[in-house]
Amino acid sequence: MKREQVIEVYKDVLEKRRKRFPNYFFVGNEGKKYMRYMTCYLLEQHLSIPIVEIPFQVGANTLWSHRLRPPAMLYGWNYYEVIDNAYPGKFKPWEFQQTPDKYWDGEEGKRRAIEAVRYVIEEKMKIPMEEIPFQVNFHFFKQHGLGGAFTLLGYSPFQIVEAIYPGVFRPWQFAHVPMNCWKNEEYIREAMDDFLFKQLHFSSYHEAFLKLKRNHFTNFQLTGLFQMAFDSRMNNVRKWIKNQLNNLDDGLFYVNLD
């Protein structure tokens, strides 16, 4: 049956000139092709939904209220699988406002969540590796329909990125650091060393002790470190630097910047 004929049958069903679809209408690959014709007609012509808007405007009820549930049940499809049949590979399940039932459940759900975030970072947004800590934040997950992945993988941008790229980043590199990060002495030392010697380019703790100012933390978006690790007091920062000096044999630490 040609596309035009299939659409006429579907129109008759929609407008109740037919009580149901003809017997064996949805058998095999031919039936799946008919479903594709009908789904595209429904969304693009009958409902006038632009293709790019489908993930935002279409949910299960959109299809089921327009008589597509019975044929979908024949194939054991959820609403996303009906759409994927019509637009193969065009959309990802997590792009929709309504994620398919149980999509994020269990270990398979966790694997899907990791792959979804990786896809957005690498394929959709093409974020350079060095930019990931700055761009992958709470807004990133909301903007790209990854709320389910965000919930499943721990509510922390760092923890999610760590699951995708193990050992590549440190928690203090992220705008939203994990809870209790600044209570960890190792993280504080790593963050401070990076800040003093790689960002501010001080050559030693001694130079940092003399030249570091409060506004440096603000300028380099490290107010969280300043507030949580040092109680917003420069005296505590200087005390920390002095402790680093005291821990060194020669009392002065020079960094190899090569």
QUIVEN-V549797 format. One record per backbone hydrogen bond with DSSP energy under -1.0 kcal/mol. NH is the residue of the N-H (numbers start at 0). CO is the residue of the C=O. If there is no record, write none. Layout:
nh:NH co:CO
nh:NH co:CO
//
This chain:
nh:5 co:1
nh:6 co:2
nh:7 co:3
nh:8 co:4
nh:9 co:5
nh:10 co:6
nh:11 co:7
nh:12 co:8
nh:13 co:9
nh:14 co:10
nh:15 co:12
nh:16 co:11
nh:17 co:11
nh:24 co:21
nh:26 co:23
nh:30 co:26
nh:31 co:27
nh:32 co:28
nh:33 co:29
nh:34 co:30
nh:35 co:31
nh:36 co:32
nh:37 co:33
nh:38 co:34
nh:39 co:35
nh:40 co:36
nh:41 co:37
nh:42 co:38
nh:43 co:39
nh:44 co:40
nh:45 co:40
nh:46 co:41
nh:48 co:42
nh:52 co:49
nh:53 co:50
nh:56 co:52
nh:57 co:53
nh:62 co:58
nh:63 co:59
nh:64 co:60
nh:65 co:62
nh:66 co:63
nh:67 co:62
nh:71 co:67
nh:72 co:68
nh:73 co:69
nh:74 co:70
nh:76 co:71
nh:81 co:77
nh:82 co:78
nh:83 co:79
nh:84 co:80
nh:85 co:81
nh:86 co:82
nh:89 co:86
nh:94 co:91
nh:95 co:92
nh:96 co:54
nh:102 co:99
nh:104 co:101
nh:108 co:104
nh:109 co:105
nh:110 co:106
nh:111 co:107
nh:112 co:108
nh:113 co:109
nh:114 co:110
nh:115 co:111
nh:116 co:112
nh:117 co:113
nh:118 co:114
nh:119 co:115
nh:120 co:116
nh:121 co:117
nh:122 co:118
nh:123 co:118
nh:124 co:119
nh:126 co:120
nh:130 co:127
nh:131 co:128
nh:133 co:130
nh:134 co:130
nh:135 co:131
nh:136 co:134
nh:140 co:136
nh:141 co:137
nh:142 co:138
nh:143 co:139
nh:144 co:141
nh:145 co:140
nh:149 co:145
nh:150 co:146
nh:151 co:147
nh:152 co:148
nh:154 co:149
nh:159 co:155
nh:160 co:156
nh:161 co:157
nh:162 co:158
nh:163 co:159
nh:164 co:160
nh:167 co:164
nh:172 co:169
nh:173 co:170
nh:174 co:132
nh:180 co:177
nh:182 co:179
nh:183 co:180
nh:187 co:183
nh:188 co:184
nh:189 co:185
nh:190 co:186
nh:191 co:187
nh:192 co:188
nh:193 co:189
nh:194 co:190
nh:195 co:191
nh:196 co:192
nh:197 co:193
nh:198 co:193
nh:199 co:194
nh:201 co:195
nh:207 co:203
nh:208 co:204
nh:209 co:205
nh:210 co:206
nh:211 co:207
nh:215 co:212
nh:216 co:213
nh:218 co:214
nh:219 co:215
nh:220 co:217
nh:221 co:216
nh:225 co:221
nh:226 co:222
nh:227 co:223
nh:228 co:224
nh:231 co:225
nh:232 co:229
nh:236 co:232
nh:237 co:233
nh:238 co:234
nh:239 co:235
nh:240 co:236
nh:241 co:237
nh:242 co:238
nh:243 co:239
nh:244 co:240
nh:245 co:241
nh:246 co:242
nh:247 co:244
nh:254 co:202
//
